Amino acid sequence: MLAKRTRFLGAAIGAAVLGLAGCGSTASGGSASNQAAGAAGTKYPQLGRYVASLEQRPTNVGITDLVGARIPSGKTIAYIQCGSPACVVNGDALQQAAGALGWKVNRINAGLTAETIQSAWQQAVSEHPDAVITSGFARALFNPQLAQLAARKTPVIDLTTADPPGHGLSAVFGYGPQWTTQGKIIADYVLANSGGKPVHELSVTVSAYANLGMISDEVSKEIKAHCPSCTTATLDVPVTSIGSDLPSRVTSYLSAHPDVNWAYVGFADMMSGLPPALSSAGLGGVKIVTIDRTTATEAYMNNGQSLVMSAGFDVSEMMWRSVDYLARLWTGRSTARDTAVSGLPLWVVTKANQPAANPTTGYYPFVANYTAQYKKLWGVK
């Protein structure tokens, strides 16, 4: 998983455990979007315009109503933190957001096994927090504790999971319909940038991560809806191949299927080592799209090494949105805009519009000043 900030991937630490157990604007506002629209040629002009609109960097978080009430201070949030470096970084963002309101965040390390996850949730129950926030865990791993928290009316927020809100999950940011949207965006980008040539697409997935399947299914559905003669296929790789032999698995498949010219590769961590492997195998012409980013994927994109696009949501911004949700919940304000399925800023990032990242974390926000926007909503400096 990402060492910088995963919009998507928590995707399903929980699902993974269960599975193992059984051209937009440039950074300075250039005209790359016009190039993207033109890339569709005359075959998919509508898709080209749609993709070009998504390549424009978002400028606001999508919430405009001020909380307009005194937000209570002294609240305590239990953050159940997965064993991925990305979850640590996301926890940092949560701590910054909560700190702006005078709230405390207690981090509980949940590791990556069913046993450690259960233990972490039980610890959260025993600490009696005012709210619980986590990301990526499938609710099947903590349903008993979720029921206890629901009985106490303790809000629970989950991010980047396949589970919908309800039945104890007060809010979920990054779930089913949002993954389907990701799949549509990926497919539309591929078609719009195909130059009118037939698309033969491969989705590289990990069955343990349920949302990767949601994305790849929609990629296939959308491509075939617009191009019946185009083909799609799926290569499912084991979760243990990430960071190890995944590049060789993909190159072997592509060598045996030379007609494949586009590949959707699940999420950014799955890209590690893949472009160099493709180049060495003479497969550098296959264009790759993914979700999320790492410092490695940013370099691949900037250097023109197979990866041409990354899409998704900003999980650091999701953490601030979670705090906004709680601020509104605890002041009796509407949370409808926070939880709207279409409410999260979306961005399609390419070499043409990728901004400079923080040299230490590799992170860049989607909405450049999102922290200031949330503080304004809360009435704090």
C-alpha positions as CSV (number, residue, x, y, z in Angstrom):
1,M,0.0,0.0,0.0
2,L,1.0,3.6,-0.3
3,A,3.6,5.2,1.8
4,K,2.0,8.5,1.2
5,R,-1.6,8.6,1.3
6,T,-4.1,6.2,-0.1
7,R,-7.4,7.5,-1.4
8,F,-8.5,4.2,-2.3
9,L,-6.6,1.4,-1.0
10,G,-7.6,0.6,2.3
11,A,-9.8,-0.9,-0.3
12,A,-10.0,-3.7,1.8
13,I,-7.5,-4.7,4.3
14,G,-10.3,-6.5,5.8
15,A,-11.2,-8.2,2.6
16,A,-7.6,-9.1,2.1
17,V,-7.5,-10.7,5.5
18,L,-10.6,-12.7,4.8
19,G,-9.4,-13.7,1.4
20,L,-6.0,-14.9,2.8
21,A,-7.8,-16.7,5.5
22,G,-10.0,-19.2,3.5
23,C,-5.1,15.9,-20.6
24,G,-6.6,18.5,-17.8
25,S,-5.1,21.7,-16.7
26,T,-1.4,21.9,-16.1
27,A,-0.2,22.8,-12.6
28,S,-0.2,26.4,-13.8
29,G,-3.5,26.2,-15.6
30,G,-2.3,25.3,-19.1
31,S,-4.2,24.0,-22.0
32,A,-3.6,20.2,-21.7
33,S,-7.4,19.7,-21.4
34,N,-7.8,20.8,-25.0
35,Q,-5.3,18.2,-26.0
36,A,-7.2,15.5,-24.1
37,A,-10.5,16.5,-25.8
38,G,-8.8,16.3,-29.1
39,A,-7.3,12.9,-28.4
40,A,-10.8,11.4,-28.7
41,G,-10.7,12.3,-32.4
42,T,-14.1,11.8,-34.0
43,K,-14.8,8.4,-32.5
44,Y,-15.5,9.3,-28.8
45,P,-15.8,13.1,-28.7
46,Q,-18.2,13.1,-25.8
47,L,-16.0,10.9,-23.7
48,G,-13.0,13.1,-24.5
49,R,-14.9,16.1,-23.2
50,Y,-15.9,14.3,-20.0
51,V,-12.3,13.1,-19.4
52,A,-10.9,16.6,-20.1
53,S,-13.3,18.1,-17.5
54,L,-12.0,15.6,-14.9
55,E,-8.4,16.6,-15.7
56,Q,-9.1,20.0,-14.3
57,R,-7.7,20.2,-10.8
58,P,-10.5,20.6,-8.3
59,T,-10.6,23.9,-6.5
60,N,-13.0,23.3,-3.7
61,V,-14.0,20.5,-1.3
62,G,-17.6,20.6,-2.4
63,I,-19.0,21.8,0.9
64,T,-20.0,25.5,1.2
65,D,-22.4,25.8,4.2
66,L,-20.6,27.0,7.3
67,V,-21.2,24.9,10.4
68,G,-22.5,28.1,11.9
69,A,-22.5,26.9,15.5
70,R,-20.1,26.5,18.4
71,I,-18.4,23.1,17.8
72,P,-17.8,21.3,21.0
73,S,-14.2,20.8,22.0
74,G,-12.6,18.1,24.1
75,K,-13.9,15.2,21.9
76,T,-11.9,12.0,21.6
77,I,-11.7,10.0,18.4
78,A,-10.4,6.4,18.3
79,Y,-8.5,5.9,15.0
80,I,-8.2,2.2,14.2
81,Q,-5.1,2.2,12.1
82,C,-4.2,-0.5,9.7
83,G,-0.7,-1.9,9.3
84,S,0.0,-0.1,6.1
85,P,2.3,2.9,6.0
86,A,-0.6,4.7,4.1
87,C,-2.8,4.3,7.2
88,V,-0.2,6.0,9.3
89,V,-0.1,9.0,6.9
90,N,-3.9,9.1,6.8
91,G,-3.9,9.1,10.6
92,D,-1.5,12.2,10.5
93,A,-4.1,14.0,8.4
94,L,-6.9,13.0,10.9
95,Q,-4.8,14.2,13.8
96,Q,-4.3,17.6,12.1
97,A,-8.0,18.0,11.4
98,A,-9.1,17.0,14.8
99,G,-6.5,19.2,16.4
100,A,-7.9,22.2,14.6
101,L,-11.1,21.7,16.7
102,G,-9.3,20.9,20.0
103,W,-10.1,17.2,19.7
104,K,-7.8,14.3,20.6
105,V,-7.1,11.3,18.4
106,N,-6.1,8.0,20.1
107,R,-4.4,5.7,17.5
108,I,-5.0,2.0,17.9
109,N,-2.7,-0.2,15.8
110,A,-4.8,-2.9,14.1
111,G,-2.1,-4.6,12.1
112,L,-3.1,-6.8,9.2
113,T,-4.5,-10.0,10.7
114,A,-8.0,-10.9,11.7
115,E,-6.9,-11.4,15.3
116,T,-5.1,-8.0,15.6
117,I,-8.0,-6.2,13.9
118,Q,-10.5,-7.8,16.4
119,S,-8.3,-6.8,19.3
120,A,-8.0,-3.2,18.1
121,W,-11.8,-2.9,17.8
122,Q,-12.3,-4.4,21.2
123,Q,-9.8,-1.8,22.6
124,A,-11.8,1.0,20.9
125,V,-15.0,-0.3,22.6
126,S,-13.3,-0.4,26.0
127,E,-12.0,3.2,25.7
128,H,-15.5,4.7,25.2
129,P,-14.4,7.3,22.6
130,D,-16.8,9.9,21.2
131,A,-16.3,8.5,17.7
132,V,-14.4,5.9,15.8
133,I,-12.7,6.3,12.4
134,T,-11.0,3.7,10.4
135,S,-10.2,2.8,6.7
136,G,-10.2,-0.3,4.6
137,F,-11.5,-2.8,7.1
138,A,-14.4,-5.0,6.0
139,R,-17.1,-4.8,8.6
140,A,-17.3,-8.6,8.8
141,L,-14.2,-8.4,10.9
142,F,-15.7,-6.1,13.6
143,N,-19.4,-6.6,13.5
144,P,-19.7,-7.5,17.2
145,Q,-17.9,-4.4,18.3
146,L,-19.8,-2.3,15.8
147,A,-23.0,-3.5,17.4
148,Q,-21.7,-2.4,20.8
149,L,-20.7,1.0,19.5
150,A,-24.1,1.4,17.8
151,A,-25.9,0.6,21.0
152,R,-24.0,3.5,22.7
153,K,-24.8,5.7,19.7
154,T,-21.1,6.2,19.0
155,P,-20.6,7.4,15.4
156,V,-18.3,5.1,13.3
157,I,-16.8,6.3,10.1
158,D,-15.2,3.9,7.6
159,L,-13.1,5.0,4.5
160,T,-12.2,3.2,1.3
161,T,-14.1,0.0,1.8
162,A,-16.6,-2.1,-0.2
163,D,-19.2,-1.8,2.6
164,P,-22.0,0.7,2.4
165,P,-23.1,2.9,5.3
166,G,-25.8,1.8,7.7
167,H,-26.2,-0.9,10.4
168,G,-23.7,0.8,12.7
169,L,-21.6,2.5,10.1
170,S,-22.6,6.2,10.4
171,A,-20.8,7.3,7.3
172,V,-18.6,5.7,4.6
173,F,-16.3,7.7,2.3
174,G,-15.1,5.7,-0.7
175,Y,-17.3,2.7,-1.3
176,G,-19.3,0.8,-3.9
177,P,-20.8,3.5,-6.2
178,Q,-17.6,5.5,-6.0
179,W,-15.5,2.5,-7.1
180,T,-18.0,2.0,-10.0
181,T,-17.4,5.7,-10.9
182,Q,-13.7,5.1,-10.9
183,G,-14.1,2.2,-13.4
184,K,-16.2,4.3,-15.7
185,I,-13.6,7.1,-15.6
186,I,-10.8,4.6,-16.4
187,A,-12.7,3.1,-19.3
188,D,-13.6,6.5,-20.7
189,Y,-10.0,7.7,-20.5
190,V,-8.8,4.6,-22.3
191,L,-11.4,5.0,-25.1
192,A,-10.9,8.8,-25.4
193,N,-7.1,8.3,-25.7
194,S,-7.2,5.3,-28.0
195,G,-6.7,7.3,-31.1
196,G,-9.7,5.5,-32.6
197,K,-7.9,2.2,-32.6
198,P,-9.5,-0.9,-31.1
199,V,-8.9,-1.3,-27.4
200,H,-7.8,-4.6,-26.0
201,E,-7.7,-4.0,-22.3
202,L,-6.4,-6.1,-19.4
203,S,-7.4,-5.5,-15.7
204,V,-4.9,-6.7,-13.2
205,T,-6.8,-7.3,-9.9
206,V,-6.4,-9.0,-6.5
207,S,-9.5,-10.9,-5.5
208,A,-8.9,-10.2,-1.9
209,Y,-9.7,-6.6,-2.5
210,A,-13.4,-6.4,-3.3
211,N,-13.4,-2.9,-4.7
212,L,-10.8,-3.8,-7.4
213,G,-13.3,-6.2,-8.8
214,M,-16.0,-3.4,-8.7
215,I,-13.6,-1.2,-10.7
216,S,-12.6,-3.8,-13.2
217,D,-16.1,-4.9,-13.8
218,E,-17.2,-1.4,-14.7
219,V,-14.1,-0.9,-16.9
220,S,-15.2,-3.9,-18.9
221,K,-18.8,-2.9,-19.0
222,E,-18.1,0.7,-20.1
223,I,-15.6,-0.2,-22.8
224,K,-18.0,-2.8,-24.3
225,A,-20.9,-0.4,-24.2
226,H,-19.1,2.1,-26.4
227,C,-17.0,-0.4,-28.4
228,P,-18.5,-3.9,-29.0
229,S,-15.5,-4.9,-31.0
230,C,-13.1,-4.0,-28.2
231,T,-12.0,-6.8,-25.8
232,T,-11.3,-6.9,-22.1
233,A,-9.8,-9.5,-19.8
234,T,-8.8,-9.9,-16.2
235,L,-5.6,-11.2,-14.6
236,D,-6.1,-11.9,-10.9
237,V,-2.9,-12.0,-8.9
238,P,-2.4,-13.1,-5.3
239,V,-2.0,-10.3,-2.7
240,T,1.4,-11.8,-1.8
241,S,2.7,-10.9,-5.3
242,I,2.5,-7.2,-4.6
243,G,6.0,-6.0,-4.1
244,S,7.4,-9.4,-5.3
245,D,6.7,-11.2,-8.5
246,L,3.7,-9.2,-9.8
247,P,5.7,-7.6,-12.6
248,S,6.8,-11.1,-13.9
249,R,3.2,-12.3,-13.7
250,V,1.9,-9.4,-15.8
251,T,4.8,-9.5,-18.3
252,S,4.2,-13.2,-18.8
253,Y,0.5,-12.6,-19.5
254,L,1.2,-9.7,-21.9
255,S,3.9,-11.7,-23.7
256,A,1.3,-14.4,-24.3
257,H,-1.4,-11.9,-25.4
258,P,0.4,-9.4,-27.6
259,D,-2.8,-7.8,-28.7
260,V,-3.3,-6.1,-25.3
261,N,-2.6,-2.4,-25.6
262,W,-4.1,-1.0,-22.4
263,A,-3.9,-2.3,-18.8
264,Y,-5.7,-1.1,-15.7
265,V,-3.5,-2.1,-12.8
266,G,-5.5,-2.2,-9.5
267,F,-3.8,0.5,-7.4
268,A,-0.5,2.3,-7.2
269,D,1.4,-0.1,-5.0
270,M,0.8,-2.8,-7.7
271,M,2.8,-0.6,-10.1
272,S,6.1,-1.1,-8.2
273,G,8.7,-2.4,-10.7
274,L,6.2,-3.0,-13.4
275,P,7.1,-0.4,-16.0
276,P,10.8,-1.4,-16.0
277,A,9.8,-5.0,-16.4
278,L,7.6,-4.2,-19.3
279,S,10.3,-2.2,-21.0
280,S,12.8,-5.1,-20.5
281,A,10.3,-7.5,-22.1
282,G,9.8,-5.2,-25.1
283,L,6.2,-4.4,-23.9
284,G,6.7,-0.7,-23.1
285,G,4.1,0.2,-25.7
286,V,1.3,-1.1,-23.4
287,K,-0.3,2.0,-21.7
288,I,-1.2,1.6,-18.1
289,V,-3.8,3.4,-15.9
290,T,-4.2,3.0,-12.1
291,I,-5.7,4.4,-9.0
292,D,-3.7,6.4,-6.4
293,R,-0.1,7.3,-6.5
294,T,3.3,6.7,-4.9
295,T,6.6,8.5,-5.4
296,A,7.4,5.6,-7.8
297,T,4.3,6.1,-9.9
298,E,4.8,9.8,-10.0
299,A,8.3,9.1,-11.5
300,Y,7.0,6.5,-13.9
301,M,4.4,9.0,-15.2
302,N,6.8,11.9,-15.4
303,N,9.4,9.8,-17.2
304,G,6.9,8.3,-19.7
305,Q,7.3,4.8,-18.4
306,S,4.1,3.1,-19.4
307,L,1.9,4.8,-16.8
308,V,-0.2,7.5,-18.4
309,M,-3.0,8.2,-15.9
310,S,-4.0,7.9,-12.2
311,A,-7.4,8.7,-10.9
312,G,-9.1,8.7,-7.5
313,F,-10.0,10.5,-4.3
314,D,-7.8,12.2,-1.8
315,V,-7.9,10.2,1.5
316,S,-6.2,12.9,3.5
317,E,-9.1,15.2,2.5
318,M,-11.5,12.4,3.4
319,M,-10.1,12.6,6.9
320,W,-10.9,16.3,7.2
321,R,-14.3,15.5,5.7
322,S,-14.9,12.9,8.5
323,V,-14.1,15.6,11.1
324,D,-16.5,18.0,9.3
325,Y,-19.2,15.3,9.4
326,L,-18.7,14.9,13.1
327,A,-18.7,18.6,13.7
328,R,-22.1,18.9,11.9
329,L,-23.5,15.8,13.6
330,W,-22.6,17.1,17.1
331,T,-24.1,20.5,16.4
332,G,-27.3,19.3,14.9
333,R,-26.5,20.4,11.3
334,S,-27.1,18.5,8.1
335,T,-24.5,16.0,7.1
336,A,-26.1,15.4,3.7
337,R,-23.4,17.2,1.7
338,D,-20.6,15.4,3.5
339,T,-22.0,12.0,2.6
340,A,-23.2,12.6,-0.9
341,V,-21.9,9.9,-3.2
342,S,-20.9,12.5,-5.8
343,G,-19.5,14.9,-3.2
344,L,-15.9,13.9,-3.1
345,P,-13.5,15.8,-5.4
346,L,-12.4,13.7,-8.3
347,W,-9.2,14.2,-10.3
348,V,-7.7,12.5,-13.3
349,V,-3.9,13.0,-13.1
350,T,-1.6,12.7,-16.1
351,K,1.9,13.8,-16.9
352,A,0.5,17.1,-18.2
353,N,-1.2,18.2,-15.0
354,Q,0.7,16.4,-12.2
355,P,1.9,19.0,-9.7
356,A,5.1,18.8,-7.7
357,A,4.8,16.6,-4.7
358,N,6.1,17.0,-1.2
359,P,9.7,15.7,-1.5
360,T,9.4,13.9,1.8
361,T,6.0,12.3,1.6
362,G,5.4,12.2,-2.1
363,Y,1.9,13.7,-1.4
364,Y,0.1,16.5,-3.2
365,P,-3.5,17.4,-2.3
366,F,-6.2,17.4,-4.9
367,V,-7.6,20.7,-3.6
368,A,-4.5,22.8,-3.0
369,N,-5.9,24.7,0.0
370,Y,-8.4,22.1,1.3
371,T,-7.3,22.5,5.0
372,A,-8.0,26.2,4.9
373,Q,-11.4,25.6,3.3
374,Y,-12.4,23.2,6.1
375,K,-11.1,25.6,8.8
376,K,-13.3,28.4,7.3
377,L,-16.3,26.1,7.4
378,W,-15.6,25.5,11.1
379,G,-14.9,29.1,12.0
380,V,-11.3,28.4,13.2
381,K,-8.0,29.9,12.3
